[in-house]
Amino acid sequence: MDIKLSEQEQVRRDKLKKYKELGVDPFGHAFKRTHTNTEIINKYGDLDKAALEELNVSVTIAGRIMRKRLQGKVAFLTIQDRDAQLQIYVRKDQIGEHAYEVFLLSDLGDIIGVEGVLFRTNMGELTVKVLKYTHLSKALKQLPDKWGGLQDIEEIRRKRYIDLLVDENSKNIALARPKIIRSFQKFFDGKGFVEVETPILQPILGGATARPFITHHNTLDMDFYLRIATELPLKKLIVGGLEKVYEIGRLFRNEGMSPQHNPEFTTVEAYEAYSDMEGMMDLVEDCISFVAYDTLGTYEITYQDKKISLKKPFKRITMTDAIKEQTNIDFKNVKSLEEAKKIAKEHDITVEKHYRVGHIVEAFFDRFVEKTIVQPTFVYHHPTDISPLAKKNEKDSRFADRFELFIDGREYANAFSELNDPIDQKERFEAQLKERELGNLEASEMDYDYLEALEHGLPPTGGLGIGIDRFIMLLLDVPNIRDIILFPHMRHKVYK
């Protein structure tokens, strides 16, 4: 489909022929730099005019033209590379007539390379005096103006490449994200965990309760799910004797989108033989504190005007006690589904067909407790009904040795003592199948291969999962998950 060009776009296309007439490829070739802008600023930024003249430093740099100011036969430009901007000074008598003709064809957004020497202007700005000018790539579309930028938030997320060019904060987030992920790796590596990779395409739905994406493999003539969790393969590796494993990877859930949910997201899952829920609490606490301090240099952060401390220890409370604090209802004393349904009706809680008592307890927590939690809090002893892969609590089998970490009303981690009894696990899978029959599309399937692995012996094990995207949002004070993912999923744009 042809898209009508703006006047500016047509002018830029018309220049392509002029470049070729001057013997210049408008879309250029490789260019070797001696410095980045940041290296120049860090090494020479404190030197005065006289010191720079005495050193006579030669540099070769490249970047995108962000500002351009012509004054007769001279010009000042600002070029931007990945990390910084630097001013350059172009004179016709320094670069030659031919190169100056090429330079005059330049527009904001073009990518150029220059060789020259450093000096400081009368205004005191560190600048490269250009001795050789090289055109590298023509921008056929203009950048948004530096003051207005991109105003449409949907366009900002759809055209992240422009957002990174014109918004310093977006670039800082993009560069901070991999550093935070490396910090997670540093933490688990330092604890003796082995980083592994498990399949993204999985034949059985399991490891979490979520709706999947489904695809088909032609050669095998089989349907596969894009994984909703890495849990079951990782626990097979514990059976295999690796003892301490973790994986940082993408998960996929075919569910709604919100400021906290993207259908494709990143987690870290870790499993440790001979540990349990208490051990995982300590590990999650250590991890969250470590990554915060390692990347920010502090445990104290501000998220959406709320002061939050990520310094351990974190508060610990059972789910039923947390509900009791807010509603004065003690679900430990609720003995039947009928009684739970009656309490739910009194508090305007919808009860779905597949609900058991545990689902109602969870619904009460979601409605009355979750949003009241601000500081890091471990909420533990989730109902067994909603914890199909967690070990039952020895003192009260209605509850599992499972916890979630909540900060400012959102879940950041989920962990538990892993269920290693294959007979009990089969019964839990069968209960999940019954839920699917009653309409719960997020319920797990029967995974016979995993059951067989358990029959070979899974040692007592603790496992955890941490949502990396949400944690990055927290550390960087970003309220929308789509703004810490470089290419979030968006509704298809219709071009006219």
PAROTOR-427822 format. One record per residue (C-alpha): residue in one letter; x negated, y, z; chain. Coordinates in steps of 0.1 Angstrom, whole numbers, plus 5000, padded with zeros to 4 digits. Layout:
N
ATOM	resn	px	py	pz	chain
ATOM	A	X	Y	Z	A
...
This chain:
496
ATOM	resn	px	py	pz	chain
ATOM	M	5000	5000	5000	A
ATOM	D	4986	5034	4990	A
ATOM	I	4984	5059	5018	A
ATOM	K	4984	5096	5009	A
ATOM	L	4951	5113	5016	A
ATOM	S	4949	5146	5035	A
ATOM	E	4931	5175	5020	A
ATOM	Q	4901	5169	5042	A
ATOM	E	4900	5132	5033	A
ATOM	Q	4901	5141	4996	A
ATOM	V	4872	5166	5000	A
ATOM	R	4851	5140	5017	A
ATOM	R	4857	5114	4990	A
ATOM	D	4849	5140	4963	A
ATOM	K	4814	5143	4980	A
ATOM	L	4806	5107	4973	A
ATOM	K	4799	5115	4937	A
ATOM	K	4776	5144	4947	A
ATOM	Y	4756	5121	4969	A
ATOM	K	4751	5097	4941	A
ATOM	E	4741	5125	4917	A
ATOM	L	4714	5134	4943	A
ATOM	G	4702	5098	4943	A
ATOM	V	4715	5091	4978	A
ATOM	D	4736	5061	4988	A
ATOM	P	4765	5076	5008	A
ATOM	F	4767	5045	5029	A
ATOM	G	4730	5041	5035	A
ATOM	H	4704	5016	5046	A
ATOM	A	4686	5005	5078	A
ATOM	F	4668	5032	5097	A
ATOM	K	4641	5026	5123	A
ATOM	R	4642	5048	5154	A
ATOM	T	4613	5055	5178	A
ATOM	H	4636	5068	5206	A
ATOM	T	4672	5069	5218	A
ATOM	N	4685	5102	5230	A
ATOM	T	4685	5091	5266	A
ATOM	E	4649	5080	5264	A
ATOM	I	4640	5115	5251	A
ATOM	I	4660	5133	5278	A
ATOM	N	4647	5111	5306	A
ATOM	K	4610	5115	5295	A
ATOM	Y	4609	5150	5283	A
ATOM	G	4640	5167	5297	A
ATOM	D	4622	5184	5326	A
ATOM	L	4593	5198	5305	A
ATOM	D	4593	5236	5298	A
ATOM	K	4588	5252	5264	A
ATOM	A	4550	5255	5267	A
ATOM	A	4545	5219	5278	A
ATOM	L	4565	5206	5249	A
ATOM	E	4546	5227	5224	A
ATOM	E	4513	5215	5239	A
ATOM	L	4524	5178	5237	A
ATOM	N	4538	5181	5202	A
ATOM	V	4560	5151	5206	A
ATOM	S	4572	5134	5174	A
ATOM	V	4605	5115	5175	A
ATOM	T	4627	5096	5151	A
ATOM	I	4664	5094	5161	A
ATOM	A	4698	5086	5146	A
ATOM	G	4734	5092	5155	A
ATOM	R	4767	5107	5146	A
ATOM	I	4772	5144	5139	A
ATOM	M	4795	5158	5167	A
ATOM	R	4789	5195	5162	A
ATOM	K	4775	5216	5134	A
ATOM	R	4767	5253	5132	A
ATOM	L	4753	5269	5101	A
ATOM	Q	4734	5302	5101	A
ATOM	G	4722	5309	5065	A
ATOM	K	4694	5285	5057	A
ATOM	V	4692	5270	5092	A
ATOM	A	4716	5250	5112	A
ATOM	F	4721	5235	5147	A
ATOM	L	4737	5201	5150	A
ATOM	T	4745	5179	5179	A
ATOM	I	4741	5142	5172	A
ATOM	Q	4754	5114	5195	A
ATOM	D	4741	5079	5199	A
ATOM	R	4754	5053	5223	A
ATOM	D	4744	5070	5255	A
ATOM	A	4738	5107	5250	A
ATOM	Q	4740	5137	5228	A
ATOM	L	4710	5157	5216	A
ATOM	Q	4706	5190	5196	A
ATOM	I	4687	5191	5163	A
ATOM	Y	4675	5221	5144	A
ATOM	V	4675	5220	5105	A
ATOM	R	4657	5245	5083	A
ATOM	K	4656	5244	5045	A
ATOM	D	4619	5253	5043	A
ATOM	Q	4611	5225	5068	A
ATOM	I	4629	5196	5051	A
ATOM	G	4628	5207	5015	A
ATOM	E	4654	5219	4990	A
ATOM	H	4666	5184	4980	A
ATOM	A	4671	5172	5015	A
ATOM	Y	4689	5205	5024	A
ATOM	E	4713	5199	4995	A
ATOM	V	4720	5165	5010	A
ATOM	F	4724	5180	5044	A
ATOM	L	4749	5206	5031	A
ATOM	L	4772	5177	5021	A
ATOM	S	4774	5165	5057	A
ATOM	D	4806	5166	5078	A
ATOM	L	4814	5160	5114	A
ATOM	G	4814	5123	5120	A
ATOM	D	4787	5115	5095	A
ATOM	I	4758	5094	5107	A
ATOM	I	4723	5106	5100	A
ATOM	G	4687	5099	5109	A
ATOM	V	4660	5126	5115	A
ATOM	E	4623	5128	5121	A
ATOM	G	4608	5158	5139	A
ATOM	V	4592	5173	5169	A
ATOM	L	4606	5183	5203	A
ATOM	F	4608	5219	5213	A
ATOM	R	4629	5240	5236	A
ATOM	T	4651	5268	5222	A
ATOM	N	4651	5304	5235	A
ATOM	M	4683	5293	5253	A
ATOM	G	4663	5266	5270	A
ATOM	E	4680	5236	5253	A
ATOM	L	4659	5205	5244	A
ATOM	T	4660	5202	5206	A
ATOM	V	4645	5182	5178	A
ATOM	K	4630	5204	5150	A
ATOM	V	4638	5183	5119	A
ATOM	L	4609	5176	5095	A
ATOM	K	4627	5148	5076	A
ATOM	Y	4664	5144	5071	A
ATOM	T	4681	5111	5061	A
ATOM	H	4718	5106	5053	A
ATOM	L	4729	5072	5066	A
ATOM	S	4767	5068	5064	A
ATOM	K	4796	5090	5053	A
ATOM	A	4827	5093	5074	A
ATOM	L	4857	5096	5051	A
ATOM	K	4880	5105	5080	A
ATOM	Q	4875	5134	5103	A
ATOM	L	4872	5130	5141	A
ATOM	P	4898	5145	5164	A
ATOM	D	4887	5180	5175	A
ATOM	K	4866	5179	5207	A
ATOM	W	4892	5198	5228	A
ATOM	G	4923	5180	5217	A
ATOM	G	4910	5145	5212	A
ATOM	L	4935	5118	5207	A
ATOM	Q	4967	5127	5225	A
ATOM	D	4989	5097	5217	A
ATOM	I	4981	5070	5243	A
ATOM	E	4991	5043	5219	A
ATOM	E	4968	5056	5193	A
ATOM	I	4940	5058	5219	A
ATOM	R	4943	5021	5226	A
ATOM	R	4949	5011	5190	A
ATOM	K	4919	5031	5178	A
ATOM	R	4894	5024	5205	A
ATOM	Y	4865	5032	5182	A
ATOM	I	4876	5068	5180	A
ATOM	D	4884	5070	5217	A
ATOM	L	4849	5059	5225	A
ATOM	L	4834	5086	5203	A
ATOM	V	4854	5115	5217	A
ATOM	D	4861	5105	5254	A
ATOM	E	4831	5102	5277	A
ATOM	N	4852	5085	5303	A
ATOM	S	4863	5057	5279	A
ATOM	K	4827	5051	5270	A
ATOM	N	4816	5049	5306	A
ATOM	I	4843	5023	5313	A
ATOM	A	4833	5003	5283	A
ATOM	L	4796	5003	5295	A
ATOM	A	4806	4996	5331	A
ATOM	R	4827	4965	5324	A
ATOM	P	4798	4942	5313	A
ATOM	K	4777	4954	5342	A
ATOM	I	4805	4943	5366	A
ATOM	I	4808	4910	5349	A
ATOM	R	4770	4905	5351	A
ATOM	S	4773	4912	5388	A
ATOM	F	4798	4884	5392	A
ATOM	Q	4774	4861	5375	A
ATOM	K	4745	4873	5397	A
ATOM	F	4766	4865	5428	A
ATOM	F	4776	4830	5418	A
ATOM	D	4742	4822	5404	A
ATOM	G	4727	4834	5437	A
ATOM	K	4750	4810	5456	A
ATOM	G	4737	4780	5436	A
ATOM	F	4768	4777	5413	A
ATOM	V	4763	4764	5377	A
ATOM	E	4779	4784	5350	A
ATOM	V	4798	4762	5325	A
ATOM	E	4821	4765	5295	A
ATOM	T	4854	4745	5291	A
ATOM	P	4878	4743	5262	A
ATOM	I	4901	4771	5253	A
ATOM	L	4923	4747	5233	A
ATOM	Q	4939	4723	5257	A
ATOM	P	4964	4694	5249	A
ATOM	I	4982	4696	5283	A
ATOM	L	4997	4726	5300	A
ATOM	G	4983	4728	5335	A
ATOM	G	4961	4746	5361	A
ATOM	A	4986	4773	5367	A
ATOM	T	5023	4782	5364	A
ATOM	A	5026	4804	5332	A
ATOM	R	5042	4803	5298	A
ATOM	P	5016	4794	5271	A
ATOM	F	5007	4802	5235	A
ATOM	I	5010	4771	5213	A
ATOM	T	4990	4764	5182	A
ATOM	H	4985	4734	5159	A
ATOM	H	4953	4715	5149	A
ATOM	N	4958	4702	5114	A
ATOM	T	4932	4675	5113	A
ATOM	L	4943	4659	5146	A
ATOM	D	4979	4668	5138	A
ATOM	M	4983	4678	5174	A
ATOM	D	4998	4708	5192	A
ATOM	F	4974	4726	5216	A
ATOM	Y	4979	4753	5242	A
ATOM	L	4956	4783	5246	A
ATOM	R	4945	4777	5281	A
ATOM	I	4964	4794	5309	A
ATOM	A	4937	4784	5334	A
ATOM	T	4903	4768	5335	A
ATOM	E	4911	4749	5367	A
ATOM	L	4915	4712	5357	A
ATOM	P	4884	4709	5334	A
ATOM	L	4863	4725	5361	A
ATOM	K	4875	4701	5388	A
ATOM	K	4867	4672	5365	A
ATOM	L	4831	4685	5366	A
ATOM	I	4832	4683	5404	A
ATOM	V	4843	4647	5400	A
ATOM	G	4813	4644	5377	A
ATOM	G	4790	4654	5405	A
ATOM	L	4781	4690	5395	A
ATOM	E	4793	4701	5430	A
ATOM	K	4793	4739	5424	A
ATOM	V	4806	4753	5391	A
ATOM	Y	4821	4785	5378	A
ATOM	E	4833	4799	5345	A
ATOM	I	4840	4835	5334	A
ATOM	G	4864	4833	5305	A
ATOM	R	4895	4844	5287	A
ATOM	L	4929	4830	5296	A
ATOM	F	4961	4834	5276	A
ATOM	R	4996	4837	5289	A
ATOM	N	5027	4843	5267	A
ATOM	E	5044	4866	5291	A
ATOM	G	5055	4902	5296	A
ATOM	M	5031	4932	5293	A
ATOM	S	5028	4959	5319	A
ATOM	P	5001	4982	5333	A
ATOM	Q	4988	4951	5352	A
ATOM	H	4994	4924	5326	A
ATOM	N	4978	4917	5292	A
ATOM	P	4985	4884	5274	A
ATOM	E	4948	4879	5270	A
ATOM	F	4927	4885	5301	A
ATOM	T	4894	4875	5319	A
ATOM	T	4890	4856	5351	A
ATOM	V	4862	4839	5371	A
ATOM	E	4871	4805	5385	A
ATOM	A	4847	4787	5409	A
ATOM	Y	4848	4753	5426	A
ATOM	E	4827	4740	5454	A
ATOM	A	4825	4704	5467	A
ATOM	Y	4829	4698	5504	A
ATOM	S	4845	4732	5510	A
ATOM	D	4881	4742	5517	A
ATOM	M	4905	4772	5519	A
ATOM	E	4885	4787	5547	A
ATOM	G	4853	4784	5528	A
ATOM	M	4869	4800	5498	A
ATOM	M	4881	4829	5519	A
ATOM	D	4845	4835	5530	A
ATOM	L	4833	4832	5494	A
ATOM	V	4859	4855	5479	A
ATOM	E	4852	4881	5507	A
ATOM	D	4815	4879	5500	A
ATOM	C	4820	4881	5462	A
ATOM	I	4843	4911	5463	A
ATOM	S	4820	4930	5487	A
ATOM	F	4789	4921	5468	A
ATOM	V	4801	4931	5433	A
ATOM	A	4815	4964	5447	A
ATOM	Y	4782	4974	5463	A
ATOM	D	4761	4960	5435	A
ATOM	T	4778	4981	5409	A
ATOM	L	4790	5012	5428	A
ATOM	G	4765	5014	5456	A
ATOM	T	4793	5016	5482	A
ATOM	Y	4821	4996	5497	A
ATOM	E	4844	5026	5500	A
ATOM	I	4865	5034	5469	A
ATOM	T	4894	5055	5459	A
ATOM	Y	4921	5040	5438	A
ATOM	Q	4949	5062	5426	A
ATOM	D	4943	5086	5456	A
ATOM	K	4942	5057	5481	A
ATOM	K	4911	5052	5502	A
ATOM	I	4903	5015	5502	A
ATOM	S	4874	4997	5519	A
ATOM	L	4860	4966	5503	A
ATOM	K	4836	4959	5532	A
ATOM	K	4842	4926	5548	A
ATOM	P	4858	4911	5569	A
ATOM	F	4893	4913	5553	A
ATOM	K	4926	4909	5572	A
ATOM	R	4941	4874	5572	A
ATOM	I	4978	4866	5577	A
ATOM	T	5001	4837	5568	A
ATOM	M	5028	4844	5542	A
ATOM	T	5056	4836	5567	A
ATOM	D	5041	4859	5593	A
ATOM	A	5038	4887	5567	A
ATOM	I	5075	4883	5558	A
ATOM	K	5084	4882	5595	A
ATOM	E	5066	4915	5601	A
ATOM	Q	5086	4932	5573	A
ATOM	T	5120	4915	5577	A
ATOM	N	5121	4898	5611	A
ATOM	I	5129	4865	5593	A
ATOM	D	5108	4836	5603	A
ATOM	F	5108	4810	5575	A
ATOM	K	5088	4786	5596	A
ATOM	N	5122	4780	5614	A
ATOM	V	5142	4776	5582	A
ATOM	K	5148	4738	5579	A
ATOM	S	5170	4734	5548	A
ATOM	L	5175	4747	5513	A
ATOM	E	5211	4756	5522	A
ATOM	E	5199	4778	5550	A
ATOM	A	5173	4795	5528	A
ATOM	K	5199	4802	5501	A
ATOM	K	5222	4817	5527	A
ATOM	I	5194	4841	5539	A
ATOM	A	5185	4849	5503	A
ATOM	K	5221	4858	5495	A
ATOM	E	5223	4881	5525	A
ATOM	H	5192	4899	5512	A
ATOM	D	5202	4901	5476	A
ATOM	I	5176	4876	5464	A
ATOM	T	5185	4858	5432	A
ATOM	V	5181	4820	5435	A
ATOM	E	5173	4802	5402	A
ATOM	K	5185	4766	5395	A
ATOM	H	5150	4752	5400	A
ATOM	Y	5144	4770	5434	A
ATOM	R	5134	4750	5464	A
ATOM	V	5128	4766	5499	A
ATOM	G	5092	4776	5489	A
ATOM	H	5104	4795	5459	A
ATOM	I	5127	4815	5481	A
ATOM	V	5099	4822	5506	A
ATOM	E	5078	4835	5477	A
ATOM	A	5107	4857	5464	A
ATOM	F	5110	4873	5499	A
ATOM	F	5072	4880	5499	A
ATOM	D	5074	4895	5464	A
ATOM	R	5103	4917	5473	A
ATOM	F	5095	4929	5509	A
ATOM	V	5058	4924	5515	A
ATOM	E	5036	4926	5485	A
ATOM	K	5038	4964	5478	A
ATOM	T	5032	4972	5515	A
ATOM	I	4997	4958	5515	A
ATOM	V	4970	4984	5508	A
ATOM	Q	4937	4972	5524	A
ATOM	P	4922	4939	5513	A
ATOM	T	4943	4911	5529	A
ATOM	F	4942	4874	5526	A
ATOM	V	4978	4860	5526	A
ATOM	Y	4976	4823	5532	A
ATOM	H	4997	4791	5538	A
ATOM	H	5018	4794	5506	A
ATOM	P	5047	4770	5504	A
ATOM	T	5037	4736	5489	A
ATOM	D	5067	4739	5465	A
ATOM	I	5049	4767	5446	A
ATOM	S	5014	4752	5450	A
ATOM	P	5013	4720	5429	A
ATOM	L	4974	4717	5429	A
ATOM	A	4967	4727	5465	A
ATOM	K	4963	4704	5495	A
ATOM	K	4991	4703	5521	A
ATOM	N	4984	4718	5555	A
ATOM	E	4977	4690	5580	A
ATOM	K	5000	4706	5607	A
ATOM	D	5029	4715	5585	A
ATOM	S	5032	4699	5551	A
ATOM	R	5058	4725	5539	A
ATOM	F	5028	4748	5534	A
ATOM	A	4996	4744	5515	A
ATOM	D	4961	4754	5523	A
ATOM	R	4962	4782	5498	A
ATOM	F	4957	4820	5498	A
ATOM	E	4959	4850	5476	A
ATOM	L	4940	4882	5481	A
ATOM	F	4961	4914	5478	A
ATOM	I	4948	4949	5475	A
ATOM	D	4971	4979	5470	A
ATOM	G	5002	4957	5463	A
ATOM	R	4985	4935	5437	A
ATOM	E	4971	4900	5437	A
ATOM	Y	4933	4899	5429	A
ATOM	A	4924	4863	5438	A
ATOM	N	4941	4829	5442	A
ATOM	A	4923	4800	5460	A
ATOM	F	4930	4768	5480	A
ATOM	S	4918	4735	5493	A
ATOM	E	4921	4714	5462	A
ATOM	L	4945	4685	5462	A
ATOM	N	4923	4654	5457	A
ATOM	D	4949	4627	5464	A
ATOM	P	4959	4613	5430	A
ATOM	I	4991	4597	5443	A
ATOM	D	5003	4630	5459	A
ATOM	Q	4991	4649	5427	A
ATOM	K	5013	4626	5405	A
ATOM	E	5043	4633	5427	A
ATOM	R	5036	4671	5424	A
ATOM	F	5034	4668	5386	A
ATOM	E	5067	4649	5386	A
ATOM	A	5083	4677	5407	A
ATOM	Q	5070	4702	5381	A
ATOM	L	5086	4682	5353	A
ATOM	K	5120	4683	5371	A
ATOM	E	5116	4721	5374	A
ATOM	R	5110	4723	5336	A
ATOM	E	5142	4703	5331	A
ATOM	L	5160	4729	5352	A
ATOM	G	5147	4758	5331	A
ATOM	N	5113	4767	5346	A
ATOM	L	5093	4772	5314	A
ATOM	E	5062	4780	5335	A
ATOM	A	5061	4746	5352	A
ATOM	S	5031	4722	5346	A
ATOM	E	5031	4691	5325	A
ATOM	M	5020	4656	5335	A
ATOM	D	4983	4653	5330	A
ATOM	Y	4974	4617	5330	A
ATOM	D	4937	4623	5321	A
ATOM	Y	4933	4646	5351	A
ATOM	L	4950	4620	5374	A
ATOM	E	4926	4594	5361	A
ATOM	A	4897	4617	5370	A
ATOM	L	4911	4621	5405	A
ATOM	E	4913	4583	5408	A
ATOM	H	4875	4582	5404	A
ATOM	G	4872	4604	5435	A
ATOM	L	4873	4642	5439	A
ATOM	P	4854	4652	5470	A
ATOM	P	4871	4676	5494	A
ATOM	T	4868	4708	5473	A
ATOM	G	4876	4745	5475	A
ATOM	G	4885	4764	5444	A
ATOM	L	4891	4801	5436	A
ATOM	G	4901	4824	5408	A
ATOM	I	4896	4861	5406	A
ATOM	G	4912	4884	5380	A
ATOM	I	4882	4903	5366	A
ATOM	D	4903	4929	5346	A
ATOM	R	4923	4940	5377	A
ATOM	F	4891	4942	5398	A
ATOM	I	4874	4964	5372	A
ATOM	M	4906	4986	5372	A
ATOM	L	4902	4989	5410	A
ATOM	L	4865	4997	5410	A
ATOM	L	4868	5023	5382	A
ATOM	D	4901	5038	5393	A
ATOM	V	4919	5030	5361	A
ATOM	P	4957	5024	5365	A
ATOM	N	4964	5005	5332	A
ATOM	I	4948	4972	5323	A
ATOM	R	4948	4982	5286	A
ATOM	D	4923	5010	5294	A
ATOM	I	4896	4986	5306	A
ATOM	I	4901	4962	5277	A
ATOM	L	4884	4974	5245	A
ATOM	F	4911	4960	5222	A
ATOM	P	4943	4954	5241	A
ATOM	H	4972	4938	5223	A
ATOM	M	4996	4963	5208	A
ATOM	R	5029	4962	5189	A
ATOM	H	5021	4961	5151	A
ATOM	K	5018	4996	5136	A
ATOM	V	5039	5002	5104	A
ATOM	Y	5020	5024	5080	A
ATOM	K	5040	5046	5057	A
